[in-house]
Amino acid sequence: MNIALILSGGIGTRVRSEMPKQYITVCGRPVIGYCLDVFLRHPDIDAVQVVADDRWRELILTYIDKTGRSSNRQGERKETVQKCHGKWRGFSRPGENRQLSILNGLEDMFMYAGREDVVVIHDAARPMITEQFITACLAAMQGHEGVLPVLPMKDTVYQSEDGRSISCLLDRDNIFAGQAPEAFVLGPYYDANQSLLPDRIRMIKGSTEPAVLAGMDVTMIDGDERNFKITTQQDLIRFQELMADEGI
């Protein structure tokens, strides 16, 4: 079983909006709706779990129901719509930080999943995910315990110990920026996160970090420049312009 865990618990303060960025409407649907659509309809994703605060859950459920009914009216086969809705497994509560939110989602998955199943972790604020990219991540899991999409660094990278002066120059040929979705074998990844409780897990910056610390076999694949995360107001404007250009 391949399970998508969509992280939608953040508050998005850097977008400077009263509404978290993943719920802002862009071209008629909330930002989270773009990745939800792709994961729910992907033929190799068997279940979808979402980490979200109570106050936004009704919005998500309303969107899923609306898109299902709309697709059926537009002539999509009824069985396909029912299959998409059948993948929906519910909500998990947000944690104190991103990694604790992931751990909450992993724990809830054990109600219907096994240790050998695969969890695919994605940010609701990455709306440009494609079916092809998800397929590539799942294919790369063969023979590995995890997959991390990465992008090469284009700029010269410096390290600073105090934030004011340069400590050393890093070799950008050996530095990569991580993306999502990240995929892991559920059991070992859950154990890796459990081993960081109660305090070290609060220091984790990226989803793959617990897997690396635990010695899991994680392979890298090429990322996608378009699969950016909406973090700032400029990111949101960029996404709005891309959708307008594509006539969405």
C-alpha positions, 0 to 999 in steps of 0.5 A: 500500500502507498499512502500519501501524507499531506501536511497542511497544519502550518499557519503560513505567517510569511505570506502575511495573510489571515488565512494559512497559505494552503487554504487561500483560493487560487483560480477557484480552488484552495491551494491544498486542492491542487495536490489533493486532486493529484494524489487522490487520482493517482493510480498507485496511491491507495490512501490519503491522510491529511494533517490539518487543524480542526478549523480547516477540516470542513473546508477540505472535506467540502472541497473533496466532495465538491470536486467529486460531484463536479467530476461526475457531472462532467462525464468522468466515470462514476467508478473513478470518482468513488475510487478517489473518495475511497482513498480518503482516510481522514485527518491527523492532528498537527504537532508542535512542529512539522516533524511531530505533525508527521509522527502523528500522521504515521501513528494514525496510519497504523490503524489501516497500514502495515510496516512494509507499506510506503508513506509519501510525505508532501506539503499542501503548500506545494501545489505544482506536484504532478502525477509523473513526479509521484510515479518517479518517487514510487519507482525509485523506492524499489530496493531502497527504504526512502527517496528524496527528490533534490535540486542542485545548488545554483549559487555559491554557498557560504557557511556562517557560524554567527550570521555576520561573517563567513566561516567557510565556503561550501562546495556547491557540487556536493550540496543539494536542496531537498524537495517533496514528496519524500517517500519511506518504508513506513515501519523503519521511518516510524521507528526513526522518528520515535527514536528522536523523542522527546526532544531531538525531534523538535530540532529536525528541519527536514522529513528525511533527516530522521531517516538519515540519522537512523541509517536508513537507505535513502536514495536521491532523485532529480527534483522538479523546479516547478514543484516549489513551496509557497512560503512567501507572498512572492511565492503565492504571486508566482503561483497565481501567475502560473495558473493564470498563464495556463488558463486554470 
